[in-house]
Amino acid sequence: MKILQFSFGIPLFGIVHGGRQLHVISQMDIEDVIQELKSLQNIVKYQSQKILDLEETSKEHMDMIKAQRNEIKEVKDQLAISKKRYGMDSSDKKQQKSNHLQKITAKADKVEPNESLIRRGRITPPSSNDHGPVAFYAYMSSDMTNIGGHHPLVFDVVKTNTGNAYHQSTGTFTVPQTGLYVFTWSVRVTSGSYHSVELVVNGKMEGIVYQQSMGKDDDQGGSTIVILANEHDDVFLRTTMNMGANSGSIHSNSNGFTSFAGWKLN
């Protein structure tokens, strides 16, 4: 067995065994594999952060459920005491007993709906901001380099987050209420760079922009869409997986930020 190396403009590496060449691998093939591995590493990192965020949110929800159950128990205990206390009252006091029981029952009714949600298996409690404004705006604090396909863009400087639906650590906006939303984003590329960036809603591409700098200067462009989004949908930006759609750096500084924003149309 021996290794042969050929050169016809592109380096090739071949393995020969028993007089036959078994396989040929080009330098371009190796670079493609390395680039794909980098992309997979970025995806794994992004998904790991998402899991950590979900675990933290789940713990908060379990604490809320525990507090609600304790409140329900207190109300039921008060109800039992009241029934025992008024069990042998005179007719004049029965009306007072009835009014007291109605107040306790009304309080219990306010707590029971969340308990019923728990019984139905819904972990996420109803949003406290069902009718309030929802809007966010964030941008990158520094450049992104060595970017492959399906690389999530994380906008770590948050200037607006009304409704607290944008997650700074992952760059994801989780829709708090079903409705019409506007999403807009801008991408700045350095000299000689080009990138294609898509808006993803629940795993589906809904918008895309391609930006390329042909000369010595940077270039910047963006896109805006209006879309009907459902509660709990995840919305984020990432590079596309198309061959030859990404090369060089995505730039962001005080002369021009790469940014992401969105808001709900009331």
KOLTIVEX-172515 format. One record per residue (C-alpha): residue number from 0; residue in three letters; x, y, z. Coordinates in steps of 0.05 Angstrom, whole numbers, plus 5000, padded with zeros to 4 digits. Example, Ala and Ser with C-alpha at 12.3 -4.5 7.8 and 13.67 -1.06 7.14 Angstrom:
// KOLTIVEX-172515
seq,type,c1,c2,c3
0,ALA,5246,4910,5156
1,SER,5273,4979,5143
//
This chain:
// KOLTIVEX-172515
seq,type,c1,c2,c3
0,MET,5000,5000,5000
1,LYS,5026,5069,4984
2,ILE,5000,5141,4981
3,LEU,5004,5180,4916
4,GLN,5000,5255,4908
5,PHE,4981,5288,4843
6,SER,4978,5362,4823
7,PHE,4934,5386,4766
8,GLY,4920,5456,4793
9,ILE,4883,5425,4854
10,PRO,4921,5382,4905
11,LEU,4897,5309,4904
12,PHE,4914,5253,4952
13,GLY,4904,5180,4932
14,ILE,4914,5113,4966
15,VAL,4940,5055,4923
16,HIS,4933,4982,4946
17,GLY,4951,4922,4903
18,GLY,4963,4965,4843
19,ARG,4894,4998,4846
20,GLN,4878,5068,4868
21,LEU,4823,5061,4920
22,HIS,4801,5133,4933
23,VAL,4819,5204,4915
24,ILE,4807,5262,4961
25,SER,4818,5334,4938
26,GLN,4838,5392,4982
27,MET,4772,5425,4964
28,ASP,4735,5364,4992
29,ILE,4773,5369,5057
30,GLU,4757,5443,5063
31,ASP,4684,5429,5051
32,VAL,4683,5377,5106
33,ILE,4718,5425,5154
34,GLN,4668,5480,5137
35,GLU,4610,5433,5149
36,LEU,4638,5411,5216
37,LYS,4644,5484,5237
38,SER,4571,5495,5218
39,LEU,4550,5434,5258
40,GLN,4590,5458,5318
41,ASN,4553,5525,5315
42,ILE,4486,5491,5311
43,VAL,4502,5446,5371
44,LYS,4525,5507,5411
45,TYR,4460,5544,5393
46,GLN,4416,5484,5411
47,SER,4453,5473,5477
48,GLN,4439,5545,5497
49,LYS,4366,5536,5478
50,ILE,4363,5475,5524
51,LEU,4392,5514,5582
52,ASP,4341,5570,5571
53,LEU,4284,5519,5569
54,GLU,4309,5486,5633
55,GLU,4311,5553,5668
56,THR,4241,5571,5644
57,SER,4214,5503,5665
58,LYS,4242,5513,5735
59,GLU,4207,5581,5740
60,HIS,4142,5550,5717
61,MET,4146,5494,5768
62,ASP,4157,5545,5824
63,MET,4095,5582,5801
64,ILE,4055,5517,5800
65,LYS,4078,5501,5871
66,ALA,4058,5570,5895
67,GLN,3989,5563,5862
68,ARG,3977,5496,5894
69,ASN,3994,5524,5963
70,GLU,3945,5581,5952
71,ILE,3891,5532,5932
72,LYS,3903,5490,5994
73,GLU,3897,5552,6038
74,VAL,3831,5572,6006
75,LYS,3803,5501,6014
76,ASP,3825,5500,6087
77,GLN,3789,5566,6099
78,LEU,3728,5538,6064
79,ALA,3727,5476,6109
80,ILE,3735,5518,6172
81,SER,3678,5564,6151
82,LYS,3632,5506,6136
83,LYS,3646,5477,6205
84,ARG,3638,5544,6240
85,TYR,3570,5559,6208
86,GLY,3543,5489,6208
87,MET,3494,5500,6267
88,ASP,3480,5575,6262
89,SER,3412,5607,6272
90,SER,3372,5630,6211
91,ASP,3394,5702,6222
92,LYS,3467,5683,6216
93,LYS,3458,5636,6157
94,GLN,3457,5695,6109
95,GLN,3524,5718,6137
96,LYS,3550,5648,6128
97,SER,3526,5647,6056
98,ASN,3559,5714,6040
99,HIS,3625,5691,6072
100,LEU,3625,5626,6033
101,GLN,3611,5664,5968
102,LYS,3672,5708,5980
103,ILE,3716,5648,5992
104,THR,3688,5611,5932
105,ALA,3700,5672,5887
106,LYS,3773,5674,5910
107,ALA,3780,5599,5897
108,ASP,3751,5609,5826
109,LYS,3807,5658,5811
110,VAL,3859,5606,5829
111,GLU,3827,5543,5800
112,PRO,3834,5560,5726
113,ASN,3911,5556,5730
114,GLU,3904,5490,5767
115,SER,3859,5464,5711
116,LEU,3913,5484,5661
117,ILE,3962,5442,5700
118,ARG,3915,5383,5698
119,ARG,3909,5390,5623
120,GLY,3985,5387,5617
121,ARG,3998,5459,5598
122,ILE,4063,5479,5631
123,THR,4068,5551,5607
124,PRO,4021,5596,5648
125,PRO,3979,5649,5612
126,SER,4018,5711,5592
127,SER,4009,5771,5638
128,ASN,4019,5816,5578
129,ASP,3962,5790,5534
130,HIS,3940,5860,5514
131,GLY,4003,5900,5523
132,PRO,4053,5924,5470
133,VAL,4106,5876,5444
134,ALA,4170,5902,5412
135,PHE,4245,5890,5411
136,TYR,4308,5918,5380
137,ALA,4379,5890,5387
138,TYR,4445,5893,5350
139,MET,4513,5858,5349
140,SER,4568,5888,5391
141,SER,4624,5859,5348
142,ASP,4640,5825,5281
143,MET,4625,5752,5264
144,THR,4679,5713,5228
145,ASN,4688,5641,5202
146,ILE,4614,5637,5186
147,GLY,4586,5575,5153
148,GLY,4516,5554,5132
149,HIS,4458,5555,5182
150,HIS,4498,5597,5230
151,PRO,4450,5632,5280
152,LEU,4460,5707,5288
153,VAL,4460,5730,5360
154,PHE,4446,5803,5375
155,ASP,4474,5814,5444
156,VAL,4461,5888,5455
157,VAL,4387,5896,5471
158,LYS,4360,5967,5468
159,THR,4285,5951,5470
160,ASN,4250,5888,5496
161,THR,4179,5908,5514
162,GLY,4143,5843,5533
163,ASN,4209,5807,5548
164,ALA,4200,5760,5489
165,TYR,4270,5769,5458
166,HIS,4325,5723,5486
167,GLN,4392,5758,5487
168,SER,4434,5694,5495
169,THR,4406,5658,5433
170,GLY,4382,5715,5389
171,THR,4312,5684,5388
172,PHE,4245,5720,5394
173,THR,4190,5676,5423
174,VAL,4121,5701,5401
175,PRO,4080,5717,5465
176,GLN,4014,5728,5430
177,THR,3984,5705,5364
178,GLY,3977,5762,5315
179,LEU,4008,5803,5259
180,TYR,4082,5820,5269
181,VAL,4133,5863,5232
182,PHE,4205,5838,5231
183,THR,4263,5877,5201
184,TRP,4337,5864,5199
185,SER,4400,5894,5169
186,VAL,4466,5861,5151
187,ARG,4533,5896,5142
188,VAL,4590,5860,5106
189,THR,4664,5878,5101
190,SER,4703,5890,5038
191,GLY,4703,5828,4993
192,SER,4651,5792,5036
193,TYR,4582,5767,5019
194,HIS,4527,5734,5061
195,SER,4456,5710,5053
196,VAL,4415,5716,5117
197,GLU,4345,5687,5126
198,LEU,4289,5699,5176
199,VAL,4264,5633,5205
200,VAL,4196,5625,5238
201,ASN,4186,5557,5272
202,GLY,4239,5524,5228
203,LYS,4212,5553,5163
204,MET,4246,5608,5122
205,GLU,4199,5667,5114
206,GLY,4247,5722,5089
207,ILE,4317,5729,5062
208,VAL,4368,5783,5044
209,TYR,4434,5777,5005
210,GLN,4489,5828,5016
211,GLN,4555,5833,4979
212,SER,4612,5884,4981
213,MET,4646,5887,4913
214,GLY,4695,5943,4925
215,LYS,4741,5964,4981
216,ASP,4686,5993,5024
217,ASP,4635,5958,5069
218,ASP,4564,5949,5046
219,GLN,4499,5944,5085
220,GLY,4428,5923,5067
221,GLY,4366,5894,5099
222,SER,4295,5869,5092
223,THR,4227,5875,5126
224,ILE,4168,5827,5127
225,VAL,4097,5826,5158
226,ILE,4073,5758,5179
227,LEU,4020,5723,5221
228,ALA,4056,5688,5278
229,ASN,4027,5641,5329
230,GLU,4039,5641,5404
231,HIS,4104,5605,5424
232,ASP,4133,5608,5352
233,ASP,4209,5618,5352
234,VAL,4235,5673,5306
235,PHE,4310,5683,5291
236,LEU,4361,5698,5237
237,ARG,4414,5652,5208
238,THR,4458,5646,5147
239,THR,4431,5603,5090
240,MET,4458,5535,5072
241,ASN,4463,5550,4997
242,MET,4531,5534,4965
243,GLY,4572,5597,4956
244,ALA,4524,5642,4994
245,ASN,4570,5660,5051
246,SER,4642,5685,5053
247,GLY,4681,5732,5097
248,SER,4657,5771,5158
249,ILE,4592,5803,5181
250,HIS,4610,5872,5207
251,SER,4579,5912,5264
252,ASN,4603,5975,5298
253,SER,4582,6047,5313
254,ASN,4588,6064,5239
255,GLY,4534,6014,5221
256,PHE,4504,5959,5264
257,THR,4480,5891,5241
258,SER,4412,5891,5276
259,PHE,4346,5855,5287
260,ALA,4279,5884,5308
261,GLY,4205,5866,5310
262,TRP,4139,5888,5338
263,LYS,4066,5866,5342
264,LEU,4013,5905,5303
265,ASN,3956,5920,5352
//
